[in-house]
Amino acid sequence: MLYVLVWNRLEFGNTFPKNRTMNSNSDQGYEPHTDRQPEDGCDHGRPTRSRMVVAFWLCSMAAILYLDRICWSKAAPSIKAEFNLTNTQLSYLAMAFTLAYGLFEIPTGRWGELIGARRVLTRITIWWSIFTAMTGAGLGFVSLLIIRFFFGIGEAGAYPNAARVLTRWFPVHERGRVQGIMLSVSLFGGAIAPTLAAVLIDAVGWRWTFVLFGSLGGIWAAGFWTWFRDTPDKHPRVNLAELNLIRSGGATVAPTTHSAVPWRRVLSNPGIFILSMIIMCSSFNSYFYFTWFSSYLESAHGIGNAKSGLLTSLALFGAALGVLLGGVISDRMMRGSLSIVRSRRLFCSGAFLASAVSLFSAVRADSVLGLSCLAALSCFFVQLTLPTWWSSAIEQSGKHVGPLFGLMNMMGTVGALTSQWFVGVFADWQVSRGLSGREQWDPMFAIYVCVLFTGGICWQLYRKQPIED
């Protein structure tokens, strides 16, 4: 698997501080469990690599998440034709998922705080997989609207609880790369989805395509529940050396958090506000590719189902490569000579600017291949910043990672909803003016370029101000 090979190349876990000890009964620290008896075969002198297996579970979950999510964009033209829907109605179906996803980010993040990520991730994966499969049973606009809403409820808790797992299982200096690998795998899953969905739709139709995609989540949930534990000290395959490495590197000890979230301080915190604005801009851009890019290529450029699937995959592969490299850069900024926050501001604002320039050039390309390559480059630049945003959001949240990460990610869905609505309504409005082809679609990209510039400005304004109880 790609992410396992990348992990081994990163050579995590070779060294760790030996002089720091902590108390396992508090959030402040950890005392090594000298009476612990790991399973036979564990080397007590060198750290085990159980956290690499945790990364595998997070990566495979993220891949399935995006396979199920982006399958919709490729099926949308077939669904539109079968039920005689308008572009505006298609946008409402896409928005039903995104609205539910945003509304349930905080509750499912808080749910993980109370009962642990193992229980929550298992349950929500089964939930969203059921409703992915049920999409294939849709009878029309209303039934699909309801199914997509319930699908969004299931996916809402994935990333807030994944962020909780990172704080329990990985030292701080490894998290950027883990986040980068996980998010890149999610986008690789999303990149594969249009091409795979196009092949399956041609072979078995859009309904059975959703059934096949939905079956993957049940397999994942069974394996994850069997293997995973909420904290490494509860797992039999973690030896004392790996446990010391994780805890001495700043990992959180407590498996759950029951203290109340200080919402008054949260809602008045400038750092939370700016990070929310950044993810809104990023999501506004990303959800065009997740939801509308295939339809845009087919309508504006007159290409077929299979070719539009390949070119959409190309754009999303660019995003996946960006987030993978961005994870490595995020960790290296932790060791740079400049202050961490200043390094993040300079790097991320520059990446957003480069993304805006690439998209501006893409719309002016003469060929559809040139447009798609420049769009992939634009996605690459903006997704370079995503692991850094994750690291900043986790640090900004303090010990309330689940609900506060969910809050900021929820604000990203505001950008996503706006993007999905805007494209559908704009395309239909242009048709009402007698326009078609590129004249119908291309003017909307001016808005996307402006939003990317706004994201770069927001990164320049960011200052770290963590939430403290």
Phi, psi and omega per residue, in radians:
M1 nan 2.482 -3.052
L2 -0.998 -0.804 -3.038
Y3 -1.249 -0.469 3.058
V4 -1.212 -0.726 3.102
L5 -1.103 -0.751 3.114
V6 -1.071 -0.755 -3.128
W7 -1.028 -0.832 -3.121
N8 -1.091 -0.574 3.078
R9 -1.178 -0.524 -3.133
L10 -1.292 -0.334 3.080
E11 0.937 0.959 3.093
F12 -1.199 2.600 2.910
G13 1.464 0.285 -3.141
N14 -1.319 -0.570 3.139
T15 -2.388 2.743 3.054
F16 -2.828 2.720 -3.125
P17 -1.055 2.378 -3.095
K18 -1.855 -0.169 -3.032
N19 -1.784 -0.007 -3.096
R20 -1.748 2.267 3.037
T21 -2.167 2.691 -3.088
M22 -2.389 2.918 -3.138
N23 -1.757 2.110 -3.036
S24 -1.238 -0.188 -3.097
N25 -1.688 0.157 3.138
S26 -2.416 2.901 3.084
D27 -1.355 -0.156 -3.107
Q28 -1.443 -0.415 -3.047
G29 -3.026 -2.924 -2.971
Y30 -2.610 2.314 3.024
E31 -1.826 2.202 -3.107
P32 -0.950 2.436 -3.125
H33 -1.456 1.518 -3.029
T34 -1.227 -0.318 3.135
D35 -1.645 0.112 -3.064
R36 -1.305 2.502 3.137
Q37 -2.129 1.573 3.106
P38 -1.116 2.891 3.123
E39 -1.055 2.688 3.088
D40 -1.029 2.478 -3.134
G41 1.786 -0.244 3.108
C42 -1.386 2.278 3.102
D43 -1.416 2.048 -3.098
H44 -1.325 -0.250 -3.105
G45 -1.559 -0.563 -3.123
R46 -1.978 2.529 -3.139
P47 -1.111 2.393 2.966
T48 -1.212 3.040 -3.090
R49 -2.078 0.626 -3.115
S50 -1.098 -0.527 3.124
R51 -1.170 -0.393 3.032
M52 -1.155 -0.630 3.094
V53 -1.202 -0.640 3.049
V54 -1.039 -0.743 3.096
A55 -1.059 -0.661 3.084
F56 -1.049 -0.799 -3.125
W57 -1.120 -0.725 3.124
L58 -1.139 -0.721 -3.121
C59 -1.157 -0.781 -3.120
S60 -1.166 -0.620 3.051
M61 -1.087 -0.778 -3.115
A62 -1.120 -0.656 3.117
A63 -1.118 -0.774 3.120
I64 -1.143 -0.675 3.118
L65 -0.952 -0.828 -3.074
Y66 -1.426 -0.521 2.992
L67 -0.984 -0.855 -3.114
D68 -1.188 -0.615 -3.068
R69 -1.293 -0.775 -2.992
I70 -1.557 -0.236 2.985
C71 -0.922 -0.592 -3.116
W72 -1.032 -0.729 -3.058
S73 -1.103 -0.603 -3.140
K74 -1.345 -0.561 3.134
A75 -1.382 -0.298 -3.024
A76 -0.973 -0.791 3.124
P77 -1.059 -0.660 3.115
S78 -1.180 -0.714 3.121
I79 -1.149 -0.724 3.121
K80 -1.039 -0.765 -3.116
A81 -1.202 -0.724 -3.084
E82 -1.151 -0.702 -3.074
F83 -1.791 0.091 3.091
N84 0.979 0.920 -3.101
L85 -1.624 2.723 3.009
T86 -1.552 2.932 3.056
N87 -1.079 -0.627 3.119
T88 -1.115 -0.729 3.090
Q89 -1.131 -0.678 3.059
L90 -1.056 -0.690 3.121
S91 -1.124 -0.641 3.100
Y92 -1.150 -0.655 3.097
L93 -1.142 -0.714 3.072
A94 -1.147 -0.691 -3.114
M95 -1.201 -0.505 3.133
A96 -1.028 -0.765 3.058
F97 -1.075 -0.877 -3.029
T98 -1.143 -0.663 3.110
L99 -1.083 -0.841 3.121
A100 -1.096 -0.714 3.119
Y101 -0.998 -0.777 -3.139
G102 -1.232 -0.746 -3.087
L103 -1.117 -0.552 -3.037
F104 -1.789 0.124 3.082
E105 -1.063 -0.892 -3.087
I106 -1.192 -0.844 3.136
P107 -1.022 -0.740 -3.119
T108 -1.312 -0.508 3.014
G109 -1.136 -0.761 3.092
R110 -1.172 -0.611 3.087
W111 -1.026 -0.733 3.073
G112 -1.112 -0.620 3.074
E113 -1.050 -0.624 -3.008
L114 -1.509 -0.675 -3.043
I115 -2.104 -0.056 3.096
G116 1.721 2.614 -3.066
A117 -1.209 -0.516 -3.105
R118 -1.034 -0.862 -3.123
R119 -1.150 -0.755 -3.051
V120 -1.216 -0.827 -3.099
L121 -1.111 -0.651 3.098
T122 -1.094 -0.828 -3.063
R123 -1.184 -0.758 -3.069
I124 -1.271 -0.515 3.095
T125 -1.152 -0.750 3.068
I126 -1.066 -0.732 -3.124
W127 -1.044 -0.938 -3.052
W128 -1.220 -0.499 3.113
S129 -1.173 -0.673 3.096
I130 -1.062 -0.792 -3.087
F131 -1.350 -0.398 2.955
T132 -1.089 -0.850 3.128
A133 -1.089 -0.682 -3.110
M134 -1.188 -0.352 3.077
T135 -0.987 -0.594 3.115
G136 -1.176 -0.212 3.114
A137 -1.728 0.130 -3.113
G138 -1.044 2.435 -3.088
L139 -1.875 -0.096 -3.103
G140 2.876 -2.961 -3.026
F141 -1.039 -0.838 -3.049
V142 -1.153 -0.816 -3.120
S143 -1.124 -0.694 3.096
L144 -1.154 -0.631 3.108
L145 -1.058 -0.770 -3.137
I146 -1.182 -0.791 -3.116
I147 -1.090 -0.768 -3.122
R148 -1.155 -0.573 3.090
F149 -1.132 -0.812 3.141
F150 -1.200 -0.534 3.018
F151 -1.068 -0.755 3.126
G152 -1.113 -0.622 3.083
I153 -1.011 -0.756 -3.110
G154 -1.132 -0.779 -3.073
E155 -1.291 -0.239 -3.011
A156 -1.029 -0.633 -3.020
G157 -1.550 0.010 -3.000
A158 -1.125 -0.979 -3.039
Y159 -1.288 -0.689 3.048
P160 -1.014 -0.685 3.141
N161 -1.358 -0.515 2.993
A162 -1.106 -0.684 3.084
A163 -1.087 -0.658 3.071
R164 -1.099 -0.729 3.117
V165 -1.062 -0.731 3.128
L166 -1.036 -0.709 -3.103
T167 -1.239 -0.375 -3.134
R168 -1.647 -0.499 -2.956
W169 -1.915 -0.204 -3.027
F170 -2.304 2.395 3.006
P171 -1.162 2.777 -3.030
V172 -1.003 -0.695 -3.030
H173 -1.273 -0.134 3.093
E174 -1.809 -0.221 -2.949
R175 -1.168 -0.659 -3.112
G176 -1.044 -0.768 3.136
R177 -1.198 -0.675 3.107
V178 -1.102 -0.787 3.102
Q179 -1.054 -0.758 -3.139
G180 -1.079 -0.764 3.128
I181 -1.136 -0.800 -3.115
M182 -1.073 -0.825 -3.098
L183 -1.227 -0.583 3.095
S184 -1.187 -0.690 3.095
V185 -1.108 -0.668 3.097
S186 -1.052 -0.714 -3.137
L187 -1.334 -0.526 2.994
F188 -1.095 -0.720 3.043
G189 -1.049 -0.740 3.086
G190 -1.153 -0.597 3.135
A191 -1.224 -0.632 3.110
I192 -1.235 -0.569 -3.006
A193 -0.958 -0.843 -3.101
P194 -1.079 -0.756 -3.140
T195 -1.171 -0.828 3.137
L196 -1.102 -0.752 3.129
A197 -1.110 -0.684 3.122
A198 -1.065 -0.742 3.124
V199 -1.128 -0.801 -3.106
L200 -1.168 -0.689 3.134
I201 -1.094 -0.719 3.104
D202 -1.159 -0.528 -3.060
A203 -1.513 -0.822 -3.006
V204 -2.179 -0.038 -3.127
G205 1.603 2.819 -3.042
W206 -1.213 -0.506 -3.096
R207 -1.159 -0.882 -3.134
W208 -1.226 -0.415 3.064
T209 -1.062 -0.769 3.101
F210 -1.139 -0.644 3.111
V211 -1.099 -0.777 -3.136
L212 -1.138 -0.749 3.118
F213 -1.116 -0.698 -3.101
G214 -1.161 -0.417 -3.095
S215 -1.221 -0.388 -3.068
L216 -1.153 -0.632 -3.071
G217 -1.123 -0.635 3.129
G218 -1.116 -0.683 3.097
I219 -1.111 -0.773 3.133
W220 -1.068 -0.805 -3.062
A221 -1.064 -0.704 3.140
A222 -1.119 -0.783 3.138
G223 -1.177 -0.728 -3.124
F224 -1.113 -0.809 -3.129
W225 -1.048 -0.658 -3.114
T226 -1.214 -0.718 -2.989
W227 -1.616 -0.728 -2.890
F228 -1.363 2.617 2.954
R229 -2.293 2.656 -3.020
D230 -1.150 -0.538 3.115
T231 -2.320 2.611 -3.070
P232 -1.131 -0.475 -3.134
D233 -1.213 -0.224 3.098
K234 -1.631 -0.077 -3.037
H235 -1.727 2.263 -3.079
P236 -1.215 -0.274 -3.116
R237 -1.659 0.143 3.096
V238 -1.790 2.070 3.109
N239 -1.537 3.083 -3.053
L240 -1.115 -0.611 -3.121
A241 -1.154 -0.762 3.108
E242 -1.181 -0.659 3.119
L243 -1.090 -0.756 3.086
N244 -1.109 -0.707 3.128
L245 -1.057 -0.805 -3.107
I246 -1.122 -0.844 -3.036
R247 -1.298 -0.670 3.126
S248 -1.228 -0.280 3.098
G249 -1.548 0.162 3.025
G250 1.723 0.251 3.118
A251 -1.218 2.619 3.091
T252 -1.349 2.453 -3.062
V253 -1.524 -0.824 -2.961
A254 -1.134 2.269 3.109
P255 -1.225 -0.484 3.112
T256 -2.369 2.835 3.116
T257 -2.287 2.099 -3.076
H258 -1.907 -0.110 -3.133
S259 -1.214 2.646 -3.078
A260 -1.209 2.548 3.081
V261 -1.364 2.240 -3.141
P262 -1.363 1.354 -2.966
W263 -1.102 -0.559 3.138
R264 -1.081 -0.769 3.109
R265 -1.228 -0.590 3.121
V266 -1.075 -0.864 -3.017
L267 -1.280 -0.250 3.090
S268 -1.840 0.183 -3.064
N269 -1.555 2.078 -3.113
P270 -1.099 -0.604 3.138
G271 -1.091 -0.745 3.077
I272 -1.056 -0.759 -3.107
F273 -1.094 -0.825 -3.092
I274 -1.165 -0.759 3.101
L275 -1.090 -0.604 3.071
S276 -1.143 -0.717 3.102
M277 -1.112 -0.693 -3.130
I278 -1.100 -0.808 -3.101
I279 -1.244 -0.468 3.023
M280 -1.093 -0.795 3.134
C281 -1.142 -0.762 3.134
S282 -1.089 -0.766 -3.115
S283 -1.228 -0.628 3.082
F284 -0.991 -0.732 3.119
N285 -1.245 -0.834 -3.024
S286 -1.114 -0.688 -3.027
Y287 -1.273 -0.233 2.950
F288 -1.120 -0.754 -3.134
Y289 -1.278 -0.653 3.134
F290 -1.154 -0.598 -2.952
T291 -1.901 -0.729 -2.879
W292 -2.065 -0.214 -2.965
F293 -1.078 -0.741 3.115
S294 -1.077 -0.781 3.129
S295 -1.108 -0.680 3.107
Y296 -1.073 -0.811 -3.121
L297 -1.097 -0.716 -3.116
E298 -1.225 -0.717 -3.070
S299 -1.411 -0.786 -3.051
A300 -1.414 -0.543 -3.040
H301 -2.005 -0.064 3.017
G302 1.191 0.528 3.129
I303 -1.719 2.878 -3.038
G304 -1.491 3.118 -3.072
N305 -1.036 -0.879 -3.066
A306 -1.161 -0.769 -3.113
K307 -1.169 -0.699 3.114
S308 -1.128 -0.602 3.075
G309 -1.106 -0.751 3.136
L310 -1.134 -0.731 -3.105
L311 -1.256 -0.570 3.026
T312 -1.153 -0.712 3.070
S313 -1.052 -0.679 3.115
L314 -1.031 -0.815 3.132
A315 -1.073 -0.720 -3.108
L316 -1.317 -0.474 3.007
F317 -1.129 -0.652 3.057
G318 -1.047 -0.747 3.089
A319 -1.097 -0.717 -3.117
A320 -1.129 -0.741 3.105
L321 -1.126 -0.655 3.121
G322 -1.085 -0.798 -3.094
V323 -1.251 -0.511 3.082
L324 -1.171 -0.841 3.092
L325 -1.163 -0.623 3.140
G326 -1.074 -0.554 3.096
G327 -1.137 -0.727 3.103
V328 -1.132 -0.769 3.132
I329 -1.099 -0.684 -3.139
S330 -1.033 -0.756 3.116
D331 -1.201 -0.664 -3.128
R332 -1.183 -0.534 3.082
M333 -1.133 -0.421 3.084
M334 -1.150 -0.368 -3.084
R335 -1.933 0.132 -3.078
G336 -1.327 2.951 -3.133
S337 -1.357 -0.526 3.081
L338 -1.329 2.840 3.029
S339 -1.087 2.594 -3.049
I340 -1.044 -0.810 -3.087
V341 -1.144 -0.695 3.118
R342 -1.133 -0.736 3.093
S343 -1.052 -0.745 3.125
R344 -1.103 -0.741 -3.139
R345 -1.068 -0.845 -3.094
L346 -1.122 -0.799 -3.096
F347 -1.146 -0.861 -3.028
C348 -1.255 -0.673 3.107
S349 -1.149 -0.658 3.081
G350 -1.128 -0.672 3.135
A351 -1.155 -0.713 3.110
F352 -1.126 -0.686 3.106
L353 -1.101 -0.778 3.124
A354 -1.104 -0.632 3.101
S355 -1.124 -0.736 3.133
A356 -1.102 -0.757 3.142
V357 -1.127 -0.698 3.133
S358 -1.123 -0.731 3.134
L359 -1.188 -0.687 3.086
F360 -1.010 -0.711 3.131
S361 -1.271 -0.594 -3.086
A362 -1.059 -0.747 -3.079
V363 -1.140 -0.381 -3.118
R364 -1.694 0.098 3.120
A365 -1.232 2.546 -3.109
D366 -1.385 -0.556 -3.085
S367 -1.917 2.700 3.122
V368 -1.197 -0.541 3.088
L369 -1.190 -0.758 3.096
G370 -1.082 -0.730 3.084
L371 -1.037 -0.795 -3.091
S372 -1.176 -0.653 3.102
C373 -1.133 -0.753 3.114
L374 -1.203 -0.614 3.049
A375 -1.110 -0.704 3.080
A376 -1.080 -0.685 3.101
L377 -1.140 -0.701 3.084
S378 -1.079 -0.767 3.090
C379 -1.094 -0.696 3.120
F380 -0.988 -0.844 -3.083
F381 -1.151 -0.794 -3.080
V382 -1.206 -0.586 -3.131
Q383 -1.367 -0.262 2.986
L384 -0.950 -0.516 -3.030
T385 -1.505 -0.220 -2.968
L386 -1.146 -0.781 3.072
P387 -1.057 -0.622 3.084
T388 -1.142 -0.690 3.076
W389 -1.081 -0.766 3.109
W390 -1.010 -0.838 -3.139
S391 -1.059 -0.749 3.130
S392 -1.131 -0.733 -3.121
A393 -1.162 -0.678 3.104
I394 -1.130 -0.796 3.115
E395 -1.127 -0.699 -3.127
Q396 -1.117 -0.503 -3.038
S397 -1.407 -0.241 -3.062
G398 1.110 -2.400 -3.102
K399 -1.506 -0.092 -3.141
H400 -1.700 0.946 -3.029
V401 -1.113 -0.781 -3.061
G402 -0.971 -1.089 -3.082
P403 -1.235 -0.615 -3.084
L404 -1.353 -0.660 2.989
F405 -1.079 -0.711 3.082
G406 -1.061 -0.675 3.112
L407 -1.065 -0.866 -3.107
M408 -1.176 -0.706 3.103
N409 -1.155 -0.576 3.068
M410 -1.071 -0.688 3.105
M411 -1.134 -0.499 3.027
G412 -1.075 -0.579 3.126
T413 -1.205 -0.387 3.031
V414 -1.104 -0.777 3.059
G415 -1.106 -0.708 3.136
A416 -1.114 -0.815 3.115
L417 -1.026 -0.781 -3.122
T418 -1.075 -0.731 3.140
S419 -1.120 -0.818 -3.128
Q420 -1.085 -0.737 3.132
W421 -1.190 -0.792 -3.049
F422 -1.031 -0.817 -3.067
V423 -1.119 -0.813 -3.134
G424 -1.066 -0.823 -3.117
V425 -1.177 -0.713 -3.132
F426 -1.110 -0.761 -3.122
A427 -1.099 -0.745 3.113
D428 -1.189 -0.627 3.101
W429 -1.116 -0.707 3.118
Q430 -1.149 -0.636 3.070
V431 -1.091 -0.727 3.132
S432 -1.097 -0.360 3.094
R433 -1.590 0.075 3.100
G434 1.476 0.281 -3.102
L435 -1.731 2.661 3.106
S436 -2.621 3.041 3.113
G437 1.083 -2.510 -3.099
R438 -1.151 -0.547 3.101
E439 -1.102 -0.517 3.114
Q440 -1.272 -0.658 -2.938
W441 -1.814 -0.709 -2.913
D442 -1.081 -0.602 -3.120
P443 -1.021 -0.424 -3.103
M444 -1.157 -0.379 -3.078
F445 -1.177 -0.343 3.064
A446 -1.043 -0.649 3.105
I447 -1.145 -0.729 -3.121
Y448 -1.145 -0.671 3.090
V449 -1.095 -0.751 3.130
C450 -1.117 -0.665 3.127
V451 -1.140 -0.687 3.105
L452 -1.129 -0.704 3.052
F453 -1.053 -0.707 3.125
T454 -1.090 -0.701 3.082
G455 -1.046 -0.703 3.092
G456 -1.110 -0.696 3.094
I457 -1.114 -0.720 3.138
C458 -1.082 -0.676 3.098
W459 -1.090 -0.635 3.105
Q460 -1.159 -0.453 -3.126
L461 -1.512 -0.213 -3.012
Y462 -1.212 2.363 2.990
R463 -2.336 2.384 -3.099
K464 -1.300 2.125 3.098
Q465 -2.466 1.421 -3.028
P466 -1.081 2.654 3.070
I467 -1.390 2.170 3.100
E468 -2.075 2.469 3.080
D469 -1.307 nan nan
